[in-house]
Amino acid sequence: MKRGIEFSRMDLWPWICALYIENSYRGMSLGKELLLRAKADAEKAGFNKVFLCTDHIGYYEKYGFTYIGDGYHPLGSSSRIYESNNENNYSSY
């Protein structure tokens, strides 16, 4: 198996985890608002980047996230890892 970025790497910090919007609330830009809040909170805490892992392609890129590689779970499955810079550009999405 080709190895990629490990989820346990301490240099990838902080992580945005478990973003989920119930079906009845989708289409209201709540995912966008949660991502922007998480990025702003991380910046306020002194972090200039945030990371997330997902199997989705196309959603997070709309909000400034860039694919940086694959990460592997301890049992062998993998997910895509994204990073985003926190540069006070929240209103551009």
Contacts in CASP RR format, 6 or more apart in sequence:
PFRMAT RR
TARGET T0000
AUTHOR 0000-0000-0000
METHOD contacts of the structure
MODEL  1
MKRGIEFSRMDLWPWICALYIENSYRGMSLGKELLLRAKADAEKAGFNKV
FLCTDHIGYYEKYGFTYIGDGYHPLGSSSRIYESNNENNYSSY
1 72 0 8 1.000
1 76 0 8 1.000
3 72 0 8 1.000
4 69 0 8 1.000
4 70 0 8 1.000
4 71 0 8 1.000
4 72 0 8 1.000
5 12 0 8 1.000
5 68 0 8 1.000
5 69 0 8 1.000
5 70 0 8 1.000
5 71 0 8 1.000
5 81 0 8 1.000
6 71 0 8 1.000
6 72 0 8 1.000
7 53 0 8 1.000
7 71 0 8 1.000
7 72 0 8 1.000
7 73 0 8 1.000
7 79 0 8 1.000
7 81 0 8 1.000
12 51 0 8 1.000
12 81 0 8 1.000
12 83 0 8 1.000
13 47 0 8 1.000
13 51 0 8 1.000
14 42 0 8 1.000
14 45 0 8 1.000
14 47 0 8 1.000
14 50 0 8 1.000
14 51 0 8 1.000
15 50 0 8 1.000
15 51 0 8 1.000
15 52 0 8 1.000
15 53 0 8 1.000
16 35 0 8 1.000
16 38 0 8 1.000
16 50 0 8 1.000
16 51 0 8 1.000
16 52 0 8 1.000
17 52 0 8 1.000
19 31 0 8 1.000
19 34 0 8 1.000
19 35 0 8 1.000
19 52 0 8 1.000
21 30 0 8 1.000
21 31 0 8 1.000
21 34 0 8 1.000
32 63 0 8 1.000
32 93 0 8 1.000
35 60 0 8 1.000
35 63 0 8 1.000
36 63 0 8 1.000
36 90 0 8 1.000
36 93 0 8 1.000
38 50 0 8 1.000
39 50 0 8 1.000
39 84 0 8 1.000
39 86 0 8 1.000
39 90 0 8 1.000
40 86 0 8 1.000
40 90 0 8 1.000
42 49 0 8 1.000
42 50 0 8 1.000
42 86 0 8 1.000
43 86 0 8 1.000
43 88 0 8 1.000
47 86 0 8 1.000
48 85 0 8 1.000
48 86 0 8 1.000
48 87 0 8 1.000
49 83 0 8 1.000
49 84 0 8 1.000
49 85 0 8 1.000
49 86 0 8 1.000
50 83 0 8 1.000
50 84 0 8 1.000
50 86 0 8 1.000
51 81 0 8 1.000
51 82 0 8 1.000
51 83 0 8 1.000
51 84 0 8 1.000
52 60 0 8 1.000
52 65 0 8 1.000
52 81 0 8 1.000
52 82 0 8 1.000
53 71 0 8 1.000
53 79 0 8 1.000
53 80 0 8 1.000
53 81 0 8 1.000
53 82 0 8 1.000
54 60 0 8 1.000
54 79 0 8 1.000
54 80 0 8 1.000
54 82 0 8 1.000
55 79 0 8 1.000
55 80 0 8 1.000
56 80 0 8 1.000
57 80 0 8 1.000
60 82 0 8 1.000
60 84 0 8 1.000
61 67 0 8 1.000
61 82 0 8 1.000
62 93 0 8 1.000
63 84 0 8 1.000
63 93 0 8 1.000
64 84 0 8 1.000
64 85 0 8 1.000
64 93 0 8 1.000
65 82 0 8 1.000
65 83 0 8 1.000
65 84 0 8 1.000
66 82 0 8 1.000
66 83 0 8 1.000
66 84 0 8 1.000
67 80 0 8 1.000
67 81 0 8 1.000
67 82 0 8 1.000
68 81 0 8 1.000
68 82 0 8 1.000
68 83 0 8 1.000
69 80 0 8 1.000
69 81 0 8 1.000
70 78 0 8 1.000
70 79 0 8 1.000
70 80 0 8 1.000
70 81 0 8 1.000
71 78 0 8 1.000
71 79 0 8 1.000
71 80 0 8 1.000
71 81 0 8 1.000
72 78 0 8 1.000
73 79 0 8 1.000
END
